[in-house]
Amino acid sequence: MSEKIYETDELRISWKPKLCQHAAECVKGAPAVFDVGRKPWIQPENGTTDLITKVIDKCPSGALSYTRK
């Protein structure tokens, strides 16, 4: 399964596209960070660590996950 990694100084964000159910919790919760009309579609520098982790915690499929550094 392919996995894409996005990083900040505080987080390592993993996205597994094959798991995504397109519930759009990420896009609704943090549109400046998660924007499917932009490449790359995840830009963690546009949000705080707290916002990003709260939004990722709402991902129903587990396609998005994170680890704190």
KACORQUI-V915936 format. One record per residue. RES is the residue in one letter. PHI is phi in whole degrees, 0 to 359 (999 if undefined). D_FIRST is the distance of its C-alpha to the first C-alpha in Angstrom with 2 decimals. Layout:
BEGIN
RES:PHI:D_FIRST  RES:PHI:D_FIRST
END
This chain:
BEGIN
M:999:0.00  S:283:3.77  E:221:6.46  K:248:10.06  I:245:12.99  Y:231:16.52  E:228:19.46  T:236:23.07  D:295:25.68  E:251:25.06  L:228:21.40  R:240:17.87  I:257:15.82  S:245:12.07  W:235:10.58  K:250:7.28  P:303:8.45  K:292:7.09  L:272:9.04  C:296:11.97  Q:256:15.12  H:59:17.28  A:287:19.88  A:67:20.83  E:300:21.91  C:293:20.75  V:295:22.64  K:289:25.66  G:280:25.77  A:209:25.47  P:297:25.82  A:286:26.75  V:266:23.44  F:248:21.09  D:220:22.28  V:292:20.28  G:270:23.18  R:235:22.80  K:237:20.69  P:292:19.04  W:285:18.85  I:251:18.67  Q:232:21.83  P:297:22.43  E:293:25.76  N:268:27.11  G:213:27.10  T:278:28.25  T:302:26.18  D:298:27.72  L:298:26.91  I:298:23.24  T:293:22.75  K:297:24.75  V:291:22.75  I:297:19.32  D:298:20.91  K:272:21.58  C:295:18.02  P:288:18.13  S:267:14.49  G:82:13.33  A:295:11.09  L:256:13.49  S:212:14.59  Y:210:16.91  T:228:18.81  R:276:22.38  K:273:23.54
END
